[in-house]
């Protein structure tokens, strides 16, 4: 079963997360397929930009708790998006949770519908948003991120724009994207690649400095008793034992 659908129109390659049975959760298989699709985009001279979108009402629900990706593979996927010599544009028309927000932040531009919602739910299942901080910390407002990291609250598209997580939002996300994609199509490929390199330098410095530490932290937390309780409570649809 293919988890990434591919279409192309006027030099823009669209990659669609197509795993509706688990709300496009980041499974080992989905991470691997998306990485392969991005490699193909990098090697295809006729691709000017990449749009990353989704089927169903969820862009991504975060890590697949039944089939989690290897932390190193997830780090590699996030870095691959950041390093790709072509702009990557997220198109969101639904919900984004936990690890899906790291994927969103890895993209150069993100557009969302006003119906989209966002939440860093890691703390509510006993872990922390460790690996995804590689793309989130350099690109989003630190005060807002502190609130959303620490509380796990759900927030809307307007707040996502205010914090820098999302570039723009509107009732019709394709209307929002129209001038953006037109601008990319009018830009020279080499100029786009060099300009992206300027914009992502700070993010890549974070990868070089923190990736190993955050990967180890993620593995330790997911193996902890709190994580076992939190994930069990999530599956059983009950509050974990620490809720007061």
C-alpha positions as CSV (number, residue, x, y, z in Angstrom):
1,X,0.0,0.0,0.0
2,X,1.4,3.4,-1.0
3,X,1.3,5.9,1.8
4,X,2.5,8.9,-0.3
5,X,0.6,10.0,-3.3
6,X,2.4,12.0,-6.0
7,X,1.0,14.5,-8.5
8,X,2.6,17.3,-10.5
9,X,1.3,20.5,-12.1
10,X,3.4,23.3,-13.6
11,X,6.6,22.2,-12.0
12,X,5.1,21.9,-8.5
13,X,5.3,18.3,-7.1
14,X,2.6,17.5,-4.6
15,X,3.3,14.8,-2.0
16,X,0.2,13.7,-0.2
17,X,0.3,11.9,3.1
18,X,-2.2,9.1,2.5
19,X,-2.5,7.0,5.6
20,X,-6.1,7.8,6.8
21,X,-6.4,4.6,8.9
22,X,-4.0,6.2,11.5
23,X,-4.6,9.9,10.7
24,X,-1.3,10.1,8.8
25,X,0.7,9.2,11.9
26,X,4.4,9.0,11.4
27,X,5.0,5.3,11.1
28,X,8.3,3.8,10.1
29,X,6.8,3.0,6.7
30,X,5.4,6.5,6.1
31,X,8.7,8.2,7.1
32,X,10.6,5.9,4.7
33,X,8.2,6.5,1.8
34,X,8.2,10.3,2.3
35,X,12.0,10.3,2.4
36,X,12.2,8.4,-0.8
37,X,9.7,10.8,-2.5
38,X,11.7,13.8,-1.4
39,X,14.9,12.2,-2.8
40,X,13.2,11.8,-6.1
41,X,12.1,15.5,-6.0
42,X,15.7,16.5,-5.3
43,X,16.9,14.7,-8.4
44,X,14.2,15.9,-10.8
45,X,15.2,19.1,-12.6
46,X,11.6,19.8,-13.6
47,X,10.4,20.1,-10.0
48,X,10.6,23.8,-8.9
49,X,8.9,23.3,-5.5
50,X,7.2,20.7,-3.4
51,X,3.8,20.9,-1.7
52,X,3.3,18.6,1.3
53,X,-0.3,17.9,2.1
54,X,-2.7,15.2,3.3
55,X,-5.8,13.2,2.9
56,X,-8.5,13.2,5.5
57,X,-9.1,15.7,8.3
58,X,-5.6,15.3,9.9
59,X,-2.3,16.5,8.4
60,X,-0.5,14.2,10.9
61,X,-1.4,12.9,14.3
62,X,2.3,12.6,15.3
63,X,4.3,9.5,15.9
64,X,2.5,6.2,15.3
65,X,2.5,4.7,18.8
66,X,2.0,1.2,17.3
67,X,4.7,1.5,14.7
68,X,7.0,4.4,15.7
69,X,9.7,5.5,13.4
70,X,13.3,5.1,14.3
71,X,14.3,8.4,15.9
72,X,17.3,8.7,13.6
73,X,15.0,8.2,10.6
74,X,12.7,11.0,11.8
75,X,15.7,13.3,12.3
76,X,16.9,12.4,8.9
77,X,13.5,13.2,7.3
78,X,13.2,16.6,9.0
79,X,16.8,17.5,7.9
80,X,16.0,16.3,4.4
81,X,13.1,18.7,4.1
82,X,15.3,21.6,5.5
83,X,18.2,20.7,3.2
84,X,16.2,20.1,0.0
85,X,17.4,22.5,-2.6
86,X,13.8,23.4,-3.5
87,X,11.2,25.2,-1.4
88,X,8.8,22.8,0.5
89,X,5.3,24.2,1.2
90,X,2.9,22.7,3.7
91,X,-0.8,22.7,2.8
92,X,-2.9,22.0,5.9
93,X,-6.7,21.6,5.9
94,X,-7.1,19.7,9.1
95,X,-5.5,18.9,12.5
96,X,-1.8,18.7,13.3
97,X,-0.6,17.1,16.5
98,X,2.8,16.4,18.2
99,X,5.4,15.1,15.7
100,X,3.3,16.3,12.8
101,X,4.2,19.9,14.0
102,X,7.9,19.1,13.5
103,X,7.1,18.1,10.0
104,X,5.2,21.3,9.5
105,X,8.0,23.4,10.9
106,X,10.6,21.8,8.7
107,X,8.8,23.2,5.6
108,X,9.8,26.6,4.3
109,X,6.3,27.9,4.0
110,X,3.1,26.7,5.6
111,X,-0.5,27.5,4.8
112,X,-3.5,26.3,6.7
113,X,-7.3,26.6,6.6
114,X,-9.0,28.4,9.4
115,X,-10.5,25.1,10.4
116,X,-7.1,23.6,11.2
117,X,-6.1,23.0,14.9
118,X,-2.7,22.3,16.4
119,X,-1.5,20.8,19.7
120,X,1.8,19.6,21.2
121,X,0.3,16.6,23.1
122,X,3.5,15.0,24.1
123,X,3.4,16.1,27.8
124,X,0.0,14.6,28.1
125,X,1.3,11.1,27.3
126,X,4.4,11.4,29.5
127,X,7.1,12.4,26.9
128,X,8.5,15.7,25.5
129,X,8.6,17.2,22.0
130,X,12.3,16.4,21.7
131,X,13.3,15.6,18.1
132,X,10.8,18.0,16.6
133,X,12.4,20.8,18.5
134,X,15.1,20.7,15.9
135,X,12.8,22.5,13.5
136,X,10.5,24.3,15.9
137,X,12.8,26.1,18.3
138,X,14.6,28.1,15.6
139,X,11.4,29.1,13.8
140,X,8.7,29.9,16.3
141,X,8.0,32.5,19.0
142,X,9.7,31.2,22.2
143,X,7.1,32.5,24.7
144,X,4.2,31.0,22.7
145,X,6.0,27.8,22.2
146,X,6.7,27.5,26.0
147,X,2.9,27.7,26.7
148,X,2.0,25.2,24.0
149,X,4.8,22.8,24.8
150,X,4.1,22.8,28.6
151,X,0.3,22.7,28.5
152,X,-0.6,20.6,25.5
153,X,-3.5,23.0,24.8
154,X,-5.1,23.0,21.4
155,X,-4.8,26.2,19.4
156,X,-6.2,27.6,16.2
157,X,-4.8,28.7,12.9
158,X,-4.7,32.4,13.9
159,X,-2.4,31.5,16.8
160,X,-0.3,29.3,14.6
161,X,0.3,32.3,12.3
162,X,1.0,34.6,15.2
163,X,3.7,32.3,16.6
164,X,5.4,31.7,13.3
165,X,4.4,28.0,13.0
166,X,2.2,28.8,10.0
167,X,2.9,31.5,7.3
168,X,-0.7,32.3,6.4
169,X,-4.2,31.0,6.9
170,X,-7.6,31.5,5.3
171,X,-10.9,29.9,4.7
172,X,-9.7,28.5,1.4
173,X,-6.1,27.3,1.8
174,X,-5.7,27.0,-2.0
175,X,-6.6,30.7,-2.4
176,X,-3.9,31.4,0.2
177,X,-1.4,29.3,-1.7
178,X,-2.1,30.7,-5.2
179,X,0.2,33.8,-5.0
180,X,2.8,31.8,-3.1
181,X,3.0,29.1,-5.7
182,X,2.9,31.7,-8.5
183,X,5.9,33.4,-6.9
184,X,7.8,30.2,-6.7
185,X,7.1,29.4,-10.4
186,X,8.4,32.8,-11.4
187,X,11.7,32.4,-9.5
188,X,14.9,31.0,-10.9
189,X,15.7,27.5,-9.6
190,X,19.3,28.3,-8.7
191,X,18.2,31.5,-6.9
192,X,15.6,29.6,-4.9
193,X,18.1,27.1,-3.8
194,X,20.6,29.7,-2.6
195,X,18.0,31.8,-0.9
196,X,16.7,28.7,0.9
197,X,20.2,28.0,2.0
198,X,20.4,31.4,3.6
199,X,17.1,30.9,5.4
200,X,17.9,27.5,6.8
201,X,21.4,28.0,8.0
202,X,20.3,28.6,11.6
203,X,18.0,25.5,11.6
204,X,20.9,23.3,10.3
205,X,23.1,24.6,13.1
206,X,20.6,23.3,15.5
207,X,20.6,19.9,13.9
208,X,24.4,19.8,14.0
209,X,24.5,20.8,17.7
210,X,21.5,19.1,19.2
211,X,20.3,16.1,17.1
212,X,22.2,13.4,19.0
213,X,21.2,14.7,22.4
214,X,17.5,15.1,21.5
215,X,17.4,11.7,19.8
216,X,18.7,10.1,23.0
217,X,16.3,12.1,25.1
218,X,13.3,11.0,23.0
219,X,14.4,7.3,23.2
220,X,14.8,7.6,27.0
221,X,11.4,9.2,27.6
222,X,9.5,6.8,25.3
223,X,10.9,3.9,27.3
224,X,9.9,5.4,30.7
225,X,7.1,4.3,33.0
226,X,5.4,7.6,32.5
227,X,5.3,7.1,28.8
228,X,3.9,3.6,29.2
229,X,1.2,4.9,31.5
230,X,0.4,7.8,29.2
231,X,0.2,5.7,26.0
232,X,-1.9,3.1,27.8
233,X,-4.3,5.8,29.0
234,X,-4.5,7.3,25.5
235,X,-5.4,3.9,24.0
236,X,-7.9,3.2,26.8
237,X,-9.4,6.7,26.4
238,X,-8.9,7.6,30.1
239,X,-6.9,10.1,32.1
240,X,-3.4,9.0,33.0
241,X,-2.6,8.5,36.7
242,X,-0.9,11.8,37.2
243,X,-4.0,14.0,36.3
244,X,-5.2,15.9,39.4
